[in-house]
Amino acid sequence: MPIYEYRCTACGAAKEHLQKMSDEPIAQCPACGSADYHKQLSAAGFQLKGSGWYATDFKNGSSSSGSSGAGGGGHSCGNGSCGGGCA
């Protein structure tokens, strides 16, 4: 379940709430009881780390199948004009 950040415009209280995506937004401030309690826009709270598909398959610009194309110099576009960043 995602964590949503809320802030009250009346008293300035801020709090995080663990809710289902299908739940209705919380409308009343738990600190002052005001109806000016609104969900805030915030950044995602996850990071992609470790040896995932990017690190193993596409990091160096070479395909994982081992084929280098016709004179491609080891990357998948076959002509080298992309600078090695093709996928």
Backbone bond lengths (Angstrom), bond angles and torsions (degrees), N, CA, C in turn:
res aa  C-N    CA-C-N  psi(-1)  N-CA   C-N-CA  omega(-1)  CA-C   N-CA-C  phi
1 M - - - 1.452 - - 1.527 109.21 -
2 P 1.315 116.46 139.53 1.468 119.66 -179.49 1.530 112.28 -77.06
3 I 1.325 114.02 156.47 1.459 121.80 175.61 1.520 107.23 -103.46
4 Y 1.328 116.46 125.48 1.453 122.26 179.96 1.524 109.63 -108.67
5 E 1.325 115.51 141.72 1.458 121.26 177.13 1.515 108.96 -98.23
6 Y 1.326 116.29 134.30 1.454 122.60 178.09 1.531 108.68 -123.31
7 R 1.337 115.36 152.13 1.466 121.28 175.71 1.527 108.57 -141.68
8 C 1.338 115.17 139.35 1.453 121.72 177.67 1.523 108.66 -94.80
9 T 1.324 117.07 125.80 1.466 120.11 179.12 1.522 111.59 -78.73
10 A 1.320 117.98 -17.79 1.461 121.12 -179.76 1.529 111.97 -79.21
11 C 1.327 117.35 -49.30 1.470 119.91 -175.77 1.527 112.89 -110.03
12 G 1.340 118.68 -12.47 1.458 122.07 178.94 1.524 114.31 85.54
13 A 1.308 118.18 4.29 1.465 121.33 -179.91 1.524 109.95 -67.67
14 A 1.333 116.10 139.89 1.464 122.24 177.20 1.518 108.83 -127.15
15 K 1.324 116.19 138.79 1.464 120.71 -177.61 1.526 109.48 -152.32
16 E 1.322 116.19 151.56 1.462 122.82 174.97 1.521 108.66 -101.38
17 H 1.327 116.00 139.97 1.460 121.84 179.95 1.519 109.22 -129.18
18 L 1.326 116.82 134.48 1.452 123.78 176.07 1.528 107.21 -89.51
19 Q 1.359 116.22 113.72 1.454 120.92 -176.47 1.519 110.71 -136.54
20 K 1.316 115.98 156.66 1.453 120.93 169.72 1.518 108.35 -72.90
21 M 1.325 117.20 154.43 1.460 120.71 177.61 1.528 111.41 -64.51
22 S 1.316 117.39 -27.10 1.461 121.58 -178.54 1.526 112.93 -85.04
23 D 1.338 118.87 -9.62 1.459 121.72 179.49 1.523 111.61 -69.28
24 E 1.316 115.98 148.43 1.460 121.86 175.15 1.524 108.79 -69.99
25 P 1.345 118.06 146.86 1.468 119.96 176.42 1.535 111.12 -62.51
26 I 1.320 115.43 147.99 1.461 120.79 178.06 1.523 107.72 -73.17
27 A 1.331 116.99 129.14 1.455 120.92 -172.66 1.524 113.48 -104.03
28 Q 1.338 117.73 -18.27 1.456 120.17 -175.37 1.528 110.46 -117.29
29 C 1.343 115.76 131.66 1.461 121.93 -179.86 1.528 110.00 -66.69
30 P 1.348 118.27 127.87 1.463 119.73 179.27 1.534 112.55 -71.65
31 A 1.329 118.92 -19.37 1.461 121.48 -178.43 1.522 112.52 -83.76
32 C 1.348 117.01 -47.75 1.471 119.25 -174.34 1.523 113.48 -116.88
33 G 1.331 118.36 -11.64 1.453 121.52 179.19 1.527 114.33 84.25
34 S 1.324 117.23 5.40 1.454 121.82 -178.61 1.532 110.86 -72.17
35 A 1.319 115.81 155.57 1.465 121.27 177.40 1.527 111.20 -89.43
36 D 1.323 118.39 7.35 1.467 123.22 -179.80 1.531 111.63 -94.17
37 Y 1.315 117.68 42.50 1.460 124.63 -178.44 1.522 107.32 -103.46
38 H 1.338 117.73 114.97 1.462 121.23 -172.21 1.525 111.58 -126.81
39 K 1.333 114.01 146.34 1.467 121.60 176.44 1.527 108.95 -71.30
40 Q 1.338 116.88 136.27 1.458 122.58 -178.53 1.530 110.31 -98.90
41 L 1.312 115.68 153.71 1.449 122.08 174.03 1.526 107.55 -86.00
42 S 1.323 117.74 125.16 1.462 120.78 -177.87 1.522 110.29 -138.97
43 A 1.315 115.78 166.11 1.469 122.12 -179.07 1.529 110.35 -75.25
44 A 1.316 114.60 156.07 1.461 120.61 176.50 1.518 109.85 -65.63
45 G 1.307 117.13 145.14 1.459 121.42 -176.10 1.512 114.08 -103.81
46 F 1.326 118.84 43.21 1.456 119.60 176.19 1.522 109.49 -140.79
47 Q 1.315 114.91 157.54 1.460 121.51 177.59 1.517 108.29 -133.70
48 L 1.320 115.91 144.29 1.458 120.47 176.53 1.519 107.43 -93.13
49 K 1.325 116.45 112.59 1.461 122.16 -178.14 1.525 109.87 -128.55
50 G 1.300 115.14 166.31 1.450 119.94 173.53 1.513 113.23 91.79
51 S 1.306 115.61 -167.25 1.459 121.38 -177.04 1.521 109.17 -95.13
52 G 1.310 116.20 77.87 1.459 121.54 179.81 1.504 111.59 -94.84
53 W 1.326 117.24 -164.38 1.463 121.97 -176.06 1.519 111.79 -62.63
54 Y 1.330 119.79 -35.10 1.463 121.64 -178.33 1.523 110.35 -65.30
55 A 1.315 117.83 -46.61 1.461 121.61 -177.00 1.524 111.35 -67.43
56 T 1.328 118.06 -31.86 1.456 119.72 -175.74 1.522 113.94 -93.45
57 D 1.333 118.38 -26.66 1.458 119.79 -172.75 1.527 115.19 -110.60
58 F 1.314 118.77 -38.84 1.450 119.97 -169.35 1.530 115.24 -123.46
59 K 1.294 119.05 -2.85 1.465 121.11 -173.69 1.527 112.84 -59.80
60 N 1.322 118.48 -41.73 1.464 121.84 -177.23 1.522 112.68 -93.62
61 G 1.319 118.50 3.35 1.455 121.53 178.91 1.511 113.73 80.97
62 S 1.315 119.29 0.86 1.460 120.82 179.01 1.517 109.14 -97.49
63 S 1.324 115.21 149.89 1.453 118.83 178.97 1.516 109.52 -76.68
64 S 1.316 116.27 153.74 1.454 120.28 -177.59 1.520 112.71 -80.96
65 S 1.356 118.34 -9.12 1.459 120.40 -177.27 1.528 112.50 -81.27
66 G 1.344 117.12 -14.64 1.446 119.99 177.42 1.510 113.80 93.35
67 S 1.342 119.61 -8.70 1.457 120.69 178.73 1.512 109.45 -83.62
68 S 1.340 116.08 137.04 1.457 119.41 -176.33 1.515 112.77 -106.82
69 G 1.309 119.88 0.35 1.459 122.39 -179.69 1.517 110.50 78.97
70 A 1.336 116.90 -175.96 1.457 121.60 -178.13 1.516 110.08 -84.47
71 G 1.311 117.29 97.27 1.457 121.75 178.97 1.506 113.05 66.67
72 G 1.301 118.05 32.72 1.448 122.45 -173.63 1.505 114.63 -82.34
73 G 1.281 119.46 -7.54 1.446 120.01 -179.81 1.517 113.41 70.63
74 G 1.337 118.89 19.50 1.451 121.50 173.22 1.518 115.58 95.71
75 H 1.317 119.71 5.05 1.457 117.51 173.32 1.512 110.36 -126.15
76 S 1.337 117.89 169.40 1.458 121.03 -161.18 1.522 116.17 -80.52
77 C 1.335 121.54 -14.28 1.472 118.25 -178.49 1.527 111.30 -79.34
78 G 1.314 119.09 -22.09 1.455 122.32 173.84 1.500 115.09 88.93
79 N 1.337 120.39 -11.34 1.447 118.79 -178.03 1.520 113.98 -126.80
80 G 1.311 119.24 -10.68 1.457 121.39 176.36 1.503 115.25 79.55
81 S 1.339 118.36 0.34 1.471 120.51 -177.19 1.530 112.58 -75.11
82 C 1.325 118.09 -12.77 1.462 120.41 -177.92 1.521 111.61 -86.72
83 G 1.285 119.44 -7.96 1.467 121.67 -177.59 1.512 113.73 82.34
84 G 1.326 117.11 13.64 1.450 120.85 177.37 1.520 113.66 87.88
85 G 1.325 119.89 4.31 1.438 121.79 -178.00 1.508 114.26 -101.73
86 C 1.323 118.54 16.48 1.446 120.50 -179.15 1.529 109.69 -77.59
87 A 1.322 115.27 158.42 1.458 118.85 -179.19 1.507 110.35 -134.38
